[in-house]
Amino acid sequence: MARSKKETPIRYRIRPVDPAAHLFEVSLTVDRPDPAGQLFALPAWIPGSYMIREFARHIGRIEARSAGRRVRLEKVDKHGWRAARCAGPLELVYRVYAWDLSVRAAHLDESHGFFNGTSVFLRVLGQEASPCLVEIEPPQGEASAGWKVATTLPRAGARPHGFGGYRAADYDELLDHPVEMGEFSLLLFEAAGVPHEVAITGRNDCDSARLGKDLAAVCEAQVRLFEPDSGKAPFERYLFLTMAVGDGYGGLEHRSSTALLCRRDDLPWPGMTGVPDGYRQFLGLASHEYFHSWHVKRIKPQAFAPYDLERENHTRLLWVFEGFTSYYDDLMLVRAGVIGTGDYLKALGNTISQVLRGPGRHEQSVAESSFDAWIKYYRQDENSPNAIVSYYAKGALVALCLDLAIRSRTGGRRSLDDLMRLMWQRYGRDFDRAGKGVGEDEIPALLEEATGLDLGREVRAWTEGTGELPLAALLKEAGVSLELKRPEGETAWLGIRSAMRAGDLTITTALSGGPAHRAGVSAGDVIVAVDGLRVDERGLKTLLARRRAGQAVRVHAFRRDELIERVLTLVEAPATEAGLSVDPKAGAQARRLAEGWLGVKTPRAQPRR
């Protein structure tokens, strides 16, 4: 729809007014406020992180003015305000507390500033389609003289990586370009003919050449997956905003950028050989968020088209949008050649183990997990391992099963890749114009259209049910063996998860059906002795290694300030640790399926001499 020539932009200005107090100051000017009294609101959540976060709680001082006079502001709900009637222009000035070092909110101190639009930019109700102009200002003082800006917001007067004017076509676009400011290091590379940047904040010794080479290969592989003919990316430039810290992990997708949080030790360093686990995890995180550029930012569930940022947006399809992305994130690493087959199978085995360790997989389906993400997955407590399953991890295994089943039944002529391309062509490529999302019940029909196979029964069983997935059988058809073992050193099992807290061995979860659960031991209990001996986490592991299933142990623990005594009968530790390996004796058909799946040659048995 063409915009009216009379449409005036909403004007924002943001500056770090007091970095030591973690305060941004934001001004917002509306030239034509609602004559009945203009309403303003801050989003309650940020797309990609499915939890009501109530960002407005961080807004402190706020006032409104028009024609040099103060305008009364009324708080109408937890995240909204109404200004009294005025002719305009109407200006709001407010401060935002920014001390959340994560990818989903805002953070500011003397070393850097970061913000998502959902945390700082109030929405002008009724004018969400208006263009937006943003003036990003530096903090005052010599200490910030070397600060730069990293964002994919289109520039409107600002120099590259400079403070100054930026623009957005509407409020939705304004929210989808996070901003980093500070003395970050900058890495540039090209993939699919598109410039890519990596801005790294935080002390690090990153090998930029290695990181750029590996990310370029992954980005190229993903573009080819969705656009094998044109090789065209859905953006004109892309930015990886990376915060390197001592310990942290997270990522959040945006339309042409991502915000990443990682351990600085997980970045590659000069002279590093191979692909250490930490670096593989970082590459997988970057791959995951980059994949979202197609799958969730443009291919969306209908429930997200458009987003309603005031309340929960429920869908039963997060197993598709997050689970499939979790499947492809590491798969694209091996297809791009940045990790080997062994590294990929190790990572896939970790995902299988993660699902098998949780009794909650028998209680909740991935479709239910998707719908209840807002109140369960993102609000986990001591009973969560017993009650929920991850739509990320099990969703990735559902994707694996679908991919291998399709490849097997079609002799390798079709795969899950065909479904991804079909959804991209139908829903993603023209989403900005059509605004259509994937319906809640459309996946089986789309699978049949893309592959020629009726997989409706499997989809229902694997996503609506709580039974085990046929992983071993499907992997075997691709020449991969799955072996399940008990955790190393564990023969007898208490059925608990524990952690040392303030020097105390504290039970964090009593797993359903385990000895602790049956004996009445609960989460929060502090174990002080087993069989009359004081234990810590290491001591308990050593003691259990000397016991066998069927033996009884006497546990003394404090529940609150009361000493309790329980007798637990040990059982065999469950076989939850998955090991995957390529079968060198696999037949030619299995090897062809594996090579099509992984994009690399697999080893075969050597003939006897």
N, C-alpha and C positions, 0 to 999 in steps of 0.2 A: 504494500500500500504506500503510495507517495505521501511524503510529509507535507504538511501545510507550510507555505512560505512564511506565514506569520508566527510559526511555532518558535518560541524563544527557549534558549537553553537554561537548564538548571545549573547554577554556578556554585562550585565547591572550592574551598581552600583548606588545606591541611598542613599543619606545621608541628614539629616536636617542641612544644612550648616549655616543657620542663622534663628533660630526659632523666634526671636523677629521681624524679617523682613518678616517672613512667607515664607522662601525660601528653597526649596529642590534643591540640586545639583545632576544631573544625568549624568553619563558617559555611553556611548554606544560604544562597540567595535565590528567591523565587520572584520573578518579575510580575507574574500574574497569579497571585494567590486566590484560592477559592473565596468568593465574596461572602459565602456563608460561614467562613472560618476554616482555614487551611489545616488539614490533618497531616501529621508526620508519623513515621514508624520505622523502627529498626528491625531487621529480620530476626526471627527467633532461632534460626538454624542456618547452617551453611551447606549447600549442596555437596554431596559426597561424604558427609559425616552425619549419620542419621540419628540425631539426638537433639531434642529441644535444649538449646544452650542459653537462651535469654540474654543475648549480648547487651541489651539495653541496661542491664544491671551495672554495667561499667561506665555509663554516662553519668557524669557528676554535674557540675555547674552548667546550666543551660538557660539562655534568655533569648528573647526575640525583640527586634526593633524594626520600625518602619518610619521613614521620613525623620530620622533623628529622635524618635520618641519610642519609649518602651511599649511593647505589646504584651498583653497578658497571655500566658501559656497555661493550659490546663492539662494535667495528666489524665488520660482517658482509660488506659489499661496498662499492663506491665511493660509494654514496649511502644506506646503511642502517646502523642501529644496533639492538642488542638490549639491553634493560635486564634486569638480574638479577631473579629472582622477588621480588615484594613485594606486600603487601596493598593498597596504595594509600591515599589518592591518591598518584600518582607525578608529580613535577614535573621537567621538563627545562628547563635554562636554557642558552642558547647565543648566540654572537655571529656576525653575518653581515657580511662585508665587502661594501660596496655602492659600487662605483666604476665602473659600466657605464652611461654616459650613452646609453641606447638605450631602446626601447619594450618590450624583452623581459626585462629583469632588474630591477636595483635600483640606485639612485644616492642618495648622501647627502653633503652638505657643509653649511657654515654658512648657505647661502642657501636650501636646500630639501631635501626628502626625497621619494623616489618608490620604490615597490616593487610588484612583482607577487607574488601569493601563492606562485607556484611557486618563487620565490627565497628565501622566508623562512619559510614555514609547513610544518613537518614533518607528514607524514601518519601517523596512528595506524593501523597495519595491523589490519584486522578491524573498525574502527569508522569507516570512511569515510562511512557513512550517518548518523552521529550529528550532531545540530546543533552548531554552533560559535559560541562567543562570543569576541569580540575586543575588547580594551581597547587603544586607540591613544593613546599618551601623547606629550606634546610634549618636546622637548629642554629641559634645564635652562638657566637664564640669561636675562638681560634681552633678549638679541639676538633671541630667538624669541618675544617677548611678542606680536607681531602675527601669528603663524602661524595658519593655518586648515587645514582638511582638506577635500579634494574626493574623493569616491568615491560609487559607487552601492550600496555595501554598505548593507543596511537598518540603520537606527539602532536601538540598544537602550539608550537612556539618553543618548546624545550629543545635543547640540543641533545644529541644521542647520549644517554646515561646521565643527563643533566637534570637539575631542578628546573621548574617552570611549568608551562602549560601542557596539559594532556586532554584528551577528549574521549567520549564514548557515545555510541549511537543512541543508547537508551540506558535506563537504570539497570537492566539485566546485564548488559555488557560491562557497565561500570563495576559490578560486583565480581566479575569473572576474570579480573586481572590483578592479582596480588602485587604488592610493591615492597621492594627491599631498598633500604638506603643505608649507606655506610661505606667503609673502606674494604669492600669485597674484592676478591680476585676474580678475573674474568677469563673464560676460555671460550673460543669461537671455533666452530666447525660447520661443515655443510653436509646435509643429507637430503637426497631426493631434490637437489637443486634449491633447497631452502636453507637460509642461515639459521643456525642454532647457537645458543649461548648457554654457558653454565656459570652462574654467579655463586661463588662459595664464600660464605661469611663464617668467621671463626678461624682460629689458628689451625693451620694444616700444612702438611708437606706433600700435597697431592702431585702426582706425576700427571700433569695436564695432557701431555701428548698421548699417554696410554689411555687416559679416561676419554679423551676426544675420539680416539680411534675406535674404542670399543662401543661407545654410545652411537657413533655414526653408523656402525655396522648394524646395531639393533634397530635404530630408527629407519634405516633403509629397508630392512627386512619387514618391518611393520607396514610401511607404505606399500611395499610390493604385495603384501597379503591382501590389503583392501583394494588396491588399484593396480592389478598386475599388468594392465595394458597401458594406462597413462602414466603410472608412477607419480601421480600428483598428490601432494599432501593437502590436507584440508585447511592449512593456515599459511600465511606468508612468511612467518618467522616463529621460532619457538624458543622458550627460555626455561631452563632448569634452575630454580631458585633453591640453593642448598645451604642449610645451616649445619655446620659441623660442630659437634659438641663432644664432651667426654663420654656420655652415655645417652642415647636417645634413638628413636626410630619412628618414622611416620611419613606419610605422603598424602597430598590432596591434589586432585586433578582440576585443571581449568581449560578453557577452550584453546589457548595457545601457550600455555605454560603449566608448570607444576611447582608446588612448594614441597621440598623434601627436608627431613630431619634425619641426620645420621651420626654415627660415631665417627670421629675424625680418623680413627684407626682403621675404619672400613674403606677409606679412600685409597686408591693405589699410590704407592710411593716409589721414588726413583730406585731402580735396581730390583724391584719386586719381580719375582718369577711365578709363573702359574697363576691360578685364580684362587686365592685363599677364601675360606667360607664367608668372611665378613665382606669382602669385595663382591663375591657372587651375590650376597644378599642385597648389597647396595645396587648392583646392576639390575637385579630382579625388581627392586622397588622402583627404580627409574623406568624400567620397561613397563611395569604395571601402570604407572600414572600416564605414560606416553600412550599406551594402548587405549586408555580412557578418552583420548582425544577423538577417537571414532566411537568407541563403545561406552556410552553413558553421557558424553557431552553432546553427541549428535544423534546416535542411535539411543533412544530413551524409552523407558516404559511409559505407557500412556499416562500413568499417574504423575509423571514429571513433566508433562507437556501441556501447559507450562508448570513451573514450580509454584507452589503456594508457600511463601516463606514465613507465614504467620503460624502454621500448625503442621502436624505430622502429615506426610504424603505417603500413604500406605501402598505397598505393592507386594505381591507374592513372587516377584521375579528378580530379586536381588541375587539369587543363585545363578541367574543368567548374566546379570550386568556386573556383579562383583566376582562371582564364582568363575565364569568363563574368562574374565580378565586375569584372575589368579592362575588359571590353567595356562593361559598363553604367555604370562610374563616370563617364566623361566624357559618355556618352550621356545620362545623367540631368541633367547640367548644361545641355545644350542644350534638353532637354525641359522643364526647369524655368524656362527663360528667363534663366539667369544668364550664359550665353555665347551668342554668335551661331553661325550655321551655319558661317561661315568659320573661327572659332576651333575649332569641333569638328573640321572636316575637316583643319585643320592638325595637331591632336593625333592624329587617326587616321592621318594620313600619317606622323607621327613613329613610331608603332607599327609600321607597315608597314616603314619604313626600318630600324628596329631589328632586325627579323627578317631582312631581306634582307642586312644587313651581316655576318651570321654564317654561315660555311660549315657550322657544326654543324647547321643545319636539314636538311642532306642526310644527316646521320649518325644523328640521333636523332629519334624521333617524340615528339609531345607526351604520348602515353600512357607511353612509356618515361621521358621526362623527369619525369613525375609520380611514377612508382614510385621512381626513383633520386634524387629531390630531396634526400634525406638525405645522400647521399654525393657528389653531383655539383653540383646547382644551388646548394646552400648551402655548398659547399666548392670554389669555383672556383679554378683555377690558370691558368698561362700558356697552357695548351692548351685551356681551356674554350671559347673562341669557335669552335674547330675541331671540338669534340666534342659540344656540347650545344645544345639549343634551349630557350628560356624557355617554360614552360607558362603563364606570365602573358601574355606578348606574343603568342605564336602561338596560345595558347588564346583570347585575345580576338579574333584574326582568324578562328579557326574559328567562334566565336560569331557574328561579323559575317556570314560566309558562310552559316551556317545561317539566320540571321534574314532575310537578303536572299533566299535561295532559297525559304524558306517564303512570304514576302510575294509573291514573283513567281509562284510556282506556284498560290497560292490567290487571286490577284488582290487581295491586301491584306486578305483576311478573317481570316487567321491569321498569327501571328508567333512569334518566340522568347519573347515575353512570355507566351504561352499555356502554354509548357512551364514557365516559372518559376512561374506561378500553380498549375499542376497539381502540381508538386513541393511547393510550399508547403502546399497543401491535403492532400496525401497523407502527407507526411513531416514538414513543419516545424511546422504549426499545433499539433499534438498531440505534439510530440516529447518533451516533459517527461513525458508519461504513457505513450506507446507505446515510445519509445526505438528506433525503427526508422530505419535509414539506407538510402540508395540503393545498390543492388547494383552490382557492377562492370560488368555487361553490360546494365543496364536502360535506358540512355539511348535507344537506337534505338526500343524499344517505347514508352517514355514520349513520345518525339517523335511517333510515329504516333498515339498516343491523343490527344495534345493538338492535333494539326494535321490528322490524316487523311492524312498523307503518309508513305510508306515511304522514309526517308532512311538506312536502314542501310548501303547501299553508300557513300554520301558520308561518313558518320561513320567508317566503317572506313578509307576512303582518307585522309581528312583528319587522323585522330588516330593511326592505326596505321602510316601510311605517311610517307614523307619527301619526297614530291613538292610542287611549288608549288601554292598554293591558287588557285582561279579568281577572284581578286579583281577584276580589270579587268572581266570579263564580268558578274559579279553587280552590281558598282557601276554599270555602264552601264545595267542594267535599272532602277535607281533614279535615273537621270538624273545620275550623278556620273562624271566622267572621272578616270581614273588615268593620270598621266604619270610615268615613271621617268627620272631624270637622273643624270649623274655628279655627285659632290660638287663644289661650286663651287670653281673654280680648279684642279681635278685633271684633267689630261689623261693623263699617264703615271703608272704605278702601280708601287710596289715590293712591295705585298702585305704590309705590316707595320702593326702598331699600336705606337706609341712614346710615351714620356713623358720629360720632363727629370727626372732624379734626381741630386741633389747636383751639379748643373751638367753632368751627362753625358746625352747623347741615348741612351736605353736602349730597346732593342726589348722590348716587353712581350708581343707575340704575333707569330709568323710565320704568316700565314694560309695554310691548306692550298691547294696548287696555285698559289700566287702566286710571283712571281720570287724573292723572298727564300728561300722554302721550297725551290724548285728549285735554287737556288745554294748551299744549305747554310748560310744565315744563320739564327740561332736566337734564341729568346727569351732575354733576359739579356745578349746581345751589346751592347757599347757602341760606337756608331758614332763614329769620330773624324774621318773624312774621306770625301768622295765626290768622285771625279775630282780628287784631290789638294788639295781645299779643305776646311778644317775647317768643320763644320756644327753648328748647333743645330736645334731643332725648326722655328723660323721659316726658317732658312737652307735646310733640306732642302726645305721646301715651295716656297720661291722657286726653288730649283734645278730641281725636278721640273716646275714650271710652264713652264720653258724647254726641256724635253725632249719627245720624242714617242715613242709606242709603237714598239717595234722597235729603239730605240737601246740601246746598252750603257753601263753606268756601272760604275766601279771603286770598290768600297767597302772601306775599311780599318776594322777594328773590333777591339776587345779582347774576347776570350773568357777570362774570369778574368784572368790577368795575361799572356796570350799574344796577340800581334798576329796577326790573320788578314787575308787579302785574298781578296775574292770579286768576280767579274764577274757582274753581274745584267743580264738583258735585260728592259727595261721593256715592259709591256703596257698596253692601254687600261684606264683605271679603270672598274670595273663600275658600271652604272647602278643604284644602290641607294637613291637619294633620291626618295621618293614625294611627288608633289604631287597634291592632290585639288581638284577644283572642280566646282561645279554647272554642268551644261550648260544654258544658257538656251534652247537649241533642243530640249530634251527634250520628248517627247510628253506628252499628258495622263495616260496610264497611268503613265509613269515619274514624273511629278510627284506623282501620288496616292500611289504607293508611297513616295516620299521623304518626303512630308508625314506619312504614317502612321508611318514609321520615326523621323524626327527630331522630330515633334510641332510643326513650324513650317512656314509657307509657304515655298516655294522660288521664286526668281526665274524669270521666263519671258522669252522673246524679245519685244521690243517691235515692234509692226507698223510697217512702213515708211510714212512719210507721203508 
